Amino acid sequence: MSGWGTIYNNMMYGLENHSQTLVRLQEQISSGSRVIRASDDPSDAFQIMDIKSQTRTLGVYSENLDRIIMSMEQADSVMQELSSSMTLTRQRLTQAASGTYSDTQRSAMSAEIDSILDQAVTLANTSVLGQYVFGGDASTTSAPYVAHYEDGKIVSVTYEGSLRNIKVPVADGVNQSATLVGDDVFRSDQRSEPIFLGDTGATSGLGTSTVRGDVWLMVVHDTTTYGGATGVIAGSRSGDEDTIIGASHKLTLDADTNKIRLDDGQFVNFTGAEDNLELTNASGDVVYVDMQTLAGGLSGMIDITINATGKMSIDDLESTVDLTAFTNNETVTDSQTGRILYVDATQIERVGTEPVRVPGTYDMFGMLINVRDILLNDRGLSDSDQGELLSEAIESLDEVMGGLLDSMTAVGGRLQAMDTLNMTLENMKGGLDTRKSILQDADIVELAAELARTQTFYEMTLAATARVLSLSLLDYI
């Protein structure tokens, strides 16, 4: 019986094996895949799983790249629009600086520049897919640019985005920035020495100033004192109306003829009863002197030294620094921003509001605010001074436009590189798909032939099994 048992087991094993082979072949033909499970071909199955993993990774890279390209294309569009606005602003500045426009026309231009400023802030806060394009790696928190208003107009714009970019993987070992840092795009960072454009006598100090763009240095009078024992003292109007500063001025008293003058100005007669005698030098500087306490016994020409102190400010007198020592590195601080202007005060001679430019530090918004305010002329500038400042503003605008053009060129180069990388990723995915297809896809013709052979073997085994199992002792009698 053991022999029959072995024969039976072998035949049943053969039937089962052929049956499983038939099922496998039919499954492969219906699915089109030669390797459906790891047991079909362990070596190829391992390679196929590795290829699928690489394909998924490339898919993530492609998705990242698509998002970055979308963000950079939007950034490029914004910069193109802002560049057009800057070009228009330059045209208006050139017209206004020509000296042929009236105050009314300049005021209308100011309103136009104000609209451009509003639009610029809005464009700089553009977002794509929930990310602010110019916000750096803080692009999902809040708008990077915040405008501060007074009386309905923007008076300052601050950048509150990040100074770092979001780095996103777009290939093995390759990262790309998904956003831009607005402070790099819309502001220059090549600081030069401040340029003083007024006639107070102030110049740039020894320290490295931290103020940016355009500032206004205000030099105001405080006290005037006179040396010697002549009895000449400051008049009651001196504190508010004297315009001299420093120790470079002097009075010349002609005691014999009762005349007195300031510096190189005209001699003025006095009687000794004047409490506010006005003296003016050739530069138009003014002092008010009290002659009522003039000492007796004076004779001849007498030089009287003057020491006039003052204060300086760069935030419209919200804060001031005393101007008494007249050093070559006076520190004047903006109380609102904390930024510093270092001033060489050794040559300061008079009061005034001194325009100060800091080339290499201009930002688009501060420049537009300054242009608007110059056109409005709320500081009461003369036509010539206003025209000069408008001409200087053109240089500031050119600086901003140059930085914007550099950023546009850089973004254009990045877009071109990312398009090339995108094509490379697609080619890599195509190559992986081809490799996976070679390893996994079934050869239908070959499988059909094998199925036919297996079907024949199965039927032969089935017939043989049926024949053997149908034998009995009667067949041997």
C-alpha positions as CSV (number, residue, x, y, z in Angstrom):
1,M,0.0,0.0,0.0
2,S,2.9,2.3,0.6
3,G,3.8,2.2,-3.1
4,W,0.3,3.2,-4.1
5,G,0.4,6.0,-1.5
6,T,3.6,7.4,-2.9
7,I,2.1,7.2,-6.5
8,Y,-1.0,8.9,-5.3
9,N,0.9,11.7,-3.5
10,N,3.2,12.3,-6.5
11,M,0.3,12.6,-8.8
12,M,-1.7,14.9,-6.5
13,Y,1.5,17.1,-6.1
14,G,1.9,17.3,-9.9
15,L,-1.8,18.3,-10.3
16,E,-1.5,20.9,-7.6
17,N,1.8,22.3,-9.1
18,H,0.3,22.5,-12.6
19,S,-2.8,24.0,-11.2
20,Q,-0.8,26.8,-9.3
21,T,1.2,27.4,-12.4
22,L,-1.9,27.8,-14.5
23,V,-3.3,30.3,-12.0
24,R,-0.1,32.2,-11.9
25,L,0.2,32.4,-15.7
26,Q,-3.5,33.4,-16.1
27,E,-2.9,36.2,-13.4
28,Q,0.2,37.4,-15.2
29,I,-1.6,37.5,-18.5
30,S,-4.6,39.3,-17.1
31,S,-2.5,41.9,-15.2
32,G,0.2,42.2,-17.8
33,S,2.8,41.9,-15.0
34,R,5.4,39.1,-14.8
35,V,6.3,39.9,-11.2
36,I,3.2,40.4,-9.1
37,R,4.5,39.3,-5.7
38,A,8.1,38.9,-4.4
39,S,7.9,35.2,-4.6
40,D,7.4,35.4,-8.4
41,D,11.1,36.5,-8.8
42,P,12.8,37.7,-5.6
43,S,15.7,39.3,-7.3
44,D,13.7,41.3,-9.8
45,A,11.0,42.1,-7.1
46,F,13.7,43.8,-5.0
47,Q,14.9,45.9,-7.9
48,I,11.3,46.8,-8.8
49,M,10.6,48.0,-5.2
50,D,13.8,50.1,-5.3
51,I,12.7,51.6,-8.6
52,K,9.3,52.4,-7.2
53,S,10.9,54.1,-4.2
54,Q,13.1,56.2,-6.5
55,T,10.1,57.1,-8.6
56,R,8.2,58.3,-5.5
57,T,11.2,60.4,-4.5
58,L,11.4,62.0,-8.0
59,G,7.7,62.7,-7.8
60,V,8.2,64.6,-4.6
61,Y,11.0,66.5,-6.2
62,S,8.9,67.3,-9.2
63,E,6.0,68.6,-7.0
64,N,8.4,70.8,-5.0
65,L,9.9,72.1,-8.2
66,D,6.5,72.9,-9.6
67,R,5.6,74.9,-6.5
68,I,8.9,76.8,-6.6
69,I,8.5,77.6,-10.3
70,M,5.0,78.9,-9.6
71,S,6.3,81.1,-6.8
72,M,9.2,82.4,-8.9
73,E,7.1,83.1,-11.9
74,Q,4.8,85.1,-9.7
75,A,7.8,86.9,-8.2
76,D,9.1,87.7,-11.7
77,S,5.6,89.1,-12.7
78,V,5.5,91.3,-9.6
79,M,9.0,92.6,-10.2
80,Q,8.2,93.3,-13.9
81,E,5.2,95.4,-12.8
82,L,7.2,97.2,-10.2
83,S,9.9,97.9,-12.7
84,S,7.3,99.5,-15.0
85,S,6.1,101.7,-12.1
86,M,9.7,102.7,-11.3
87,T,10.2,103.7,-15.0
88,L,7.1,105.9,-14.8
89,T,8.3,107.4,-11.5
90,R,11.6,108.3,-13.2
91,Q,9.8,110.0,-16.0
92,R,7.8,112.1,-13.6
93,L,11.0,113.0,-11.6
94,T,12.8,114.1,-14.7
95,Q,9.9,116.3,-15.7
96,A,9.6,117.8,-12.2
97,A,13.3,118.4,-11.9
98,S,13.3,120.4,-15.1
99,G,12.1,123.5,-13.3
100,T,9.2,124.0,-15.8
101,Y,6.5,122.6,-13.6
102,S,4.3,124.7,-11.3
103,D,3.6,123.8,-7.6
104,T,0.1,122.6,-8.7
105,Q,1.6,120.2,-11.3
106,R,4.2,118.9,-8.8
107,S,1.4,118.3,-6.3
108,A,-0.5,116.3,-8.8
109,M,2.7,114.3,-9.5
110,S,3.0,113.7,-5.7
111,A,-0.5,112.2,-5.7
112,E,0.5,109.9,-8.5
113,I,3.6,108.8,-6.7
114,D,1.5,108.1,-3.6
115,S,-0.7,105.7,-5.6
116,I,2.4,104.0,-6.9
117,L,3.7,103.6,-3.3
118,D,0.4,102.0,-2.2
119,Q,0.5,99.6,-5.2
120,A,4.1,98.8,-4.5
121,V,3.3,97.7,-0.9
122,T,0.4,95.6,-2.1
123,L,2.6,93.9,-4.8
124,A,5.4,93.2,-2.3
125,N,2.9,91.3,-0.2
126,T,1.9,89.0,-3.0
127,S,1.3,85.4,-1.9
128,V,1.1,82.1,-3.8
129,L,-0.4,78.9,-2.4
130,G,-0.5,80.4,1.1
131,Q,3.1,81.7,1.0
132,Y,4.2,85.3,0.7
133,V,6.6,85.4,-2.2
134,F,8.9,88.0,-0.7
135,G,8.7,86.8,3.0
136,G,11.7,84.5,3.2
137,D,11.2,81.5,5.5
138,A,8.5,83.3,7.5
139,S,6.4,83.5,4.4
140,T,3.4,81.7,5.9
141,T,3.0,83.8,9.1
142,S,2.1,87.4,8.1
143,A,2.7,89.9,5.3
144,P,6.4,90.8,5.1
145,Y,5.8,94.5,4.5
146,V,3.9,96.7,7.0
147,A,2.9,100.2,6.0
148,H,2.7,102.9,8.8
149,Y,0.2,105.7,8.2
150,E,-0.2,109.3,9.3
151,D,-3.1,111.4,8.2
152,G,-4.1,108.7,5.7
153,K,-0.7,108.6,4.0
154,I,2.1,106.1,4.2
155,V,5.0,107.6,6.2
156,S,7.2,104.5,6.5
157,V,7.3,100.9,5.4
158,T,9.1,98.2,7.4
159,Y,10.2,94.8,6.4
160,E,9.0,92.2,9.0
161,G,9.7,89.1,6.9
162,S,12.6,86.7,7.4
163,L,16.1,87.3,6.2
164,R,16.5,83.7,5.3
165,N,15.0,81.7,2.4
166,I,13.0,78.5,2.6
167,K,15.2,75.7,1.3
168,V,13.3,72.9,-0.5
169,P,14.9,69.7,-1.9
170,V,14.4,69.4,-5.7
171,A,17.0,66.7,-6.5
172,D,19.4,64.5,-4.6
173,G,21.6,66.8,-2.6
174,V,20.1,69.9,-4.3
175,N,18.0,72.5,-2.6
176,Q,16.3,75.6,-4.1
177,S,14.8,78.6,-2.4
178,A,11.0,78.5,-2.5
179,T,10.6,82.3,-1.7
180,L,12.6,85.5,-1.9
181,V,13.8,87.8,0.9
182,G,12.1,91.1,0.1
183,D,14.8,93.1,2.0
184,D,17.3,91.8,-0.6
185,V,15.1,92.5,-3.6
186,F,13.8,95.9,-2.8
187,R,16.7,97.4,-0.8
188,S,20.4,98.1,-1.6
189,D,23.0,96.9,0.8
190,Q,26.2,98.6,-0.5
191,R,26.5,101.4,2.0
192,S,28.6,104.4,1.1
193,E,29.6,107.5,3.1
194,P,26.7,109.9,3.8
195,I,26.5,112.9,1.5
196,F,25.4,116.2,3.1
197,L,23.6,118.5,0.7
198,G,22.9,121.6,2.8
199,D,25.0,124.6,3.9
200,T,25.1,124.1,7.7
201,G,28.7,123.0,7.5
202,A,28.0,119.5,8.8
203,T,29.9,116.6,7.1
204,S,30.1,112.9,7.6
205,G,31.6,111.8,10.9
206,L,34.2,109.1,11.6
207,G,31.8,106.3,12.6
208,T,29.8,104.1,10.2
209,S,26.3,105.5,10.2
210,T,23.4,103.1,10.2
211,V,20.7,105.4,8.8
212,R,19.4,104.4,5.4
213,G,18.2,106.3,2.3
214,D,17.4,109.9,2.8
215,V,17.3,111.7,6.2
216,W,17.0,115.3,7.2
217,L,19.5,116.7,9.7
218,M,18.0,119.6,11.6
219,V,20.5,122.0,13.2
220,V,18.8,124.5,15.6
221,H,20.1,127.3,17.7
222,D,20.2,127.1,21.5
223,T,22.4,129.9,23.1
224,T,24.8,132.6,22.0
225,T,27.5,134.0,24.3
226,Y,30.1,136.7,23.7
227,G,33.6,136.7,25.0
228,G,35.6,139.6,26.5
229,A,34.4,142.4,28.8
230,T,32.7,144.7,26.3
231,G,29.3,144.2,27.9
232,V,27.7,143.0,24.6
233,I,25.2,140.2,25.4
234,A,22.6,138.2,23.6
235,G,19.3,139.9,22.9
236,S,16.0,138.5,24.0
237,R,15.3,137.3,20.5
238,S,18.6,135.5,20.3
239,G,17.5,132.0,21.5
240,D,14.8,131.6,18.9
241,E,16.1,133.7,16.0
242,D,19.9,133.6,16.0
243,T,21.1,131.5,13.1
244,I,24.8,131.1,13.8
245,I,26.3,128.0,15.3
246,G,29.8,127.3,16.6
247,A,32.8,129.4,17.5
248,S,33.9,130.5,14.0
249,H,32.0,133.8,14.1
250,K,32.9,137.1,15.6
251,L,31.7,140.6,16.2
252,T,33.8,143.6,15.3
253,L,33.0,146.7,17.5
254,D,34.2,150.1,16.4
255,A,33.9,151.9,19.7
256,D,35.0,155.2,18.3
257,T,32.2,155.5,15.7
258,N,29.6,153.4,17.6
259,K,29.4,150.7,14.9
260,I,29.3,147.0,15.0
261,R,29.2,144.1,12.5
262,L,28.9,140.3,12.4
263,D,31.8,138.6,10.6
264,D,32.1,140.2,7.1
265,G,28.8,141.9,7.2
266,Q,28.0,145.6,7.0
267,F,28.7,147.8,10.0
268,V,25.5,148.8,11.8
269,N,25.2,152.0,13.9
270,F,24.1,151.7,17.5
271,T,23.3,154.1,20.3
272,G,23.6,151.8,23.3
273,A,19.8,151.7,23.8
274,E,19.2,148.6,21.6
275,D,18.0,145.4,23.3
276,N,17.8,143.4,20.0
277,L,20.1,144.9,17.4
278,E,20.0,142.7,14.3
279,L,23.4,142.0,12.7
280,T,23.8,140.0,9.5
281,N,26.9,138.7,7.8
282,A,27.6,138.3,4.1
283,S,26.2,134.7,4.2
284,G,22.9,135.9,5.6
285,D,23.5,134.6,9.2
286,V,21.8,136.6,11.9
287,V,22.4,137.4,15.5
288,Y,20.4,139.7,17.9
289,V,22.6,141.6,20.4
290,D,21.7,143.7,23.4
291,M,23.9,146.9,23.5
292,Q,22.3,148.4,26.6
293,T,25.1,147.1,29.0
294,L,28.0,148.2,26.8
295,A,31.0,148.9,28.9
296,G,32.4,152.4,29.1
297,G,35.9,153.5,28.1
298,L,36.1,151.3,25.0
299,S,38.0,152.6,22.0
300,G,39.2,151.5,18.6
301,M,38.3,148.3,16.8
302,I,37.6,145.4,19.1
303,D,37.0,141.8,18.1
304,I,34.5,139.9,20.2
305,T,34.5,136.1,20.2
306,I,31.2,134.2,19.8
307,N,30.2,130.8,21.1
308,A,26.8,129.6,19.8
309,T,25.5,126.3,20.9
310,G,22.7,124.3,19.3
311,K,21.0,120.9,19.0
312,M,20.9,118.4,16.2
313,S,18.1,115.9,15.3
314,I,17.2,113.5,12.5
315,D,13.6,112.7,13.6
316,D,12.1,116.2,13.3
317,L,13.1,117.2,16.9
318,E,11.4,114.2,18.5
319,S,14.8,113.7,20.0
320,T,17.9,115.9,20.0
321,V,21.6,115.8,20.7
322,D,23.4,118.8,22.3
323,L,25.7,120.6,20.0
324,T,28.3,122.1,22.4
325,A,31.6,120.3,22.0
326,F,31.6,120.3,18.1
327,T,33.6,117.1,17.8
328,N,34.3,115.2,14.5
329,N,32.0,112.3,15.4
330,E,28.8,113.5,17.0
331,T,26.1,110.8,17.3
332,V,22.6,111.7,16.2
333,T,20.0,108.9,16.7
334,D,16.6,108.5,15.2
335,S,14.3,107.8,18.2
336,Q,11.8,105.8,16.1
337,T,14.2,103.4,14.3
338,G,17.3,103.5,16.6
339,R,19.5,104.2,13.5
340,I,22.5,106.5,13.9
341,L,24.0,109.3,11.8
342,Y,27.6,110.2,12.7
343,V,28.3,113.9,12.1
344,D,31.5,115.9,11.9
345,A,30.4,119.1,13.6
346,T,33.7,120.9,13.6
347,Q,32.7,123.1,10.6
348,I,29.1,123.7,11.5
349,E,28.4,127.4,11.2
350,R,24.6,127.9,11.0
351,V,21.2,126.5,11.6
352,G,19.3,124.7,8.9
353,T,17.7,121.6,7.7
354,E,20.3,119.5,5.9
355,P,19.3,116.8,3.4
356,V,21.5,113.8,3.8
357,R,21.8,111.0,1.3
358,V,23.3,107.6,2.1
359,P,24.0,105.9,-1.3
360,G,23.9,102.1,-1.3
361,T,21.1,101.9,1.3
362,Y,18.0,102.9,-0.6
363,D,14.8,100.9,-0.5
364,M,12.0,101.2,-3.0
365,F,9.4,102.3,-0.4
366,G,11.5,104.9,1.4
367,M,12.6,106.3,-1.9
368,L,9.0,106.7,-3.1
369,I,8.0,108.4,0.2
370,N,10.9,110.8,-0.1
371,V,10.0,111.6,-3.7
372,R,6.4,112.2,-2.8
373,D,7.3,114.5,0.0
374,I,9.8,116.5,-2.0
375,L,7.1,117.1,-4.7
376,L,4.7,118.2,-2.0
377,N,7.4,120.5,-0.6
378,D,6.1,120.4,2.9
379,R,9.5,121.7,4.2
380,G,9.1,124.9,2.2
381,L,12.2,124.4,0.0
382,S,13.1,127.0,-2.6
383,D,12.6,126.1,-6.3
384,S,16.3,125.6,-6.8
385,D,16.7,123.4,-3.7
386,Q,13.6,121.4,-4.6
387,G,14.9,120.9,-8.1
388,E,18.3,119.8,-6.8
389,L,16.8,117.2,-4.5
390,L,14.6,115.9,-7.2
391,S,17.7,115.4,-9.4
392,E,19.4,113.6,-6.5
393,A,16.2,111.5,-6.1
394,I,16.7,110.3,-9.7
395,E,20.1,108.8,-8.6
396,S,18.3,107.1,-5.7
397,L,15.7,105.7,-8.0
398,D,18.3,104.4,-10.4
399,E,20.0,102.6,-7.5
400,V,16.7,100.9,-6.6
401,M,15.9,100.0,-10.2
402,G,19.4,98.5,-10.6
403,G,18.9,96.2,-7.6
404,L,15.4,95.3,-8.9
405,L,16.9,94.4,-12.4
406,D,19.6,92.3,-10.7
407,S,16.9,90.3,-8.8
408,M,14.8,89.9,-12.0
409,T,17.9,88.6,-13.8
410,A,18.7,86.2,-11.0
411,V,15.1,84.9,-10.9
412,G,15.1,84.5,-14.6
413,G,18.2,82.4,-14.4
414,R,16.7,80.3,-11.6
415,L,13.6,79.7,-13.6
416,Q,15.6,78.6,-16.6
417,A,17.7,76.2,-14.5
418,M,14.6,74.8,-12.8
419,D,12.9,74.2,-16.2
420,T,16.0,72.3,-17.2
421,L,16.0,70.3,-13.9
422,N,12.3,69.6,-14.4
423,M,13.0,68.1,-17.8
424,T,15.9,66.1,-16.3
425,L,13.6,64.7,-13.5
426,E,11.0,63.7,-16.1
427,N,13.7,61.9,-18.1
428,M,14.9,60.2,-15.0
429,K,11.3,59.1,-14.2
430,G,10.9,57.9,-17.7
431,G,14.1,55.9,-17.5
432,L,13.0,54.3,-14.2
433,D,9.6,53.4,-15.7
434,T,11.4,51.7,-18.6
435,R,13.6,49.7,-16.2
436,K,10.6,48.7,-14.1
437,S,8.7,47.7,-17.2
438,I,11.5,45.5,-18.4
439,L,11.7,43.8,-15.0
440,Q,8.0,43.6,-14.3
441,D,6.0,43.6,-17.6
442,A,5.0,40.2,-19.0
443,D,5.7,38.9,-22.5
444,I,2.2,37.9,-23.4
445,V,3.2,35.7,-26.3
446,E,5.7,33.8,-24.2
447,L,3.2,33.5,-21.3
448,A,0.5,32.3,-23.7
449,A,2.8,29.6,-25.0
450,E,3.8,28.6,-21.5
451,L,0.1,28.6,-20.5
452,A,-0.7,26.2,-23.4
453,R,2.2,23.9,-22.5
454,T,1.2,23.9,-18.8
455,Q,-2.4,23.3,-19.7
456,T,-1.4,20.3,-21.8
457,F,0.8,18.9,-19.0
458,Y,-2.0,19.5,-16.6
459,E,-4.5,17.6,-18.8
460,M,-2.0,14.8,-19.4
461,T,-1.3,14.5,-15.6
462,L,-5.0,14.6,-14.9
463,A,-5.7,11.9,-17.4
464,A,-2.9,9.7,-16.2
465,T,-4.0,10.2,-12.6
466,A,-7.5,9.2,-13.4
467,R,-6.2,6.1,-15.3
468,V,-4.0,5.0,-12.4
469,L,-6.5,5.7,-9.7
470,S,-9.1,3.7,-11.6
471,L,-7.1,0.5,-11.6
472,S,-8.2,-2.5,-9.4
473,L,-7.4,-6.2,-8.8
474,L,-9.8,-7.1,-11.5
475,D,-7.5,-5.5,-14.1
476,Y,-4.8,-8.0,-13.2
477,I,-7.0,-11.2,-13.3
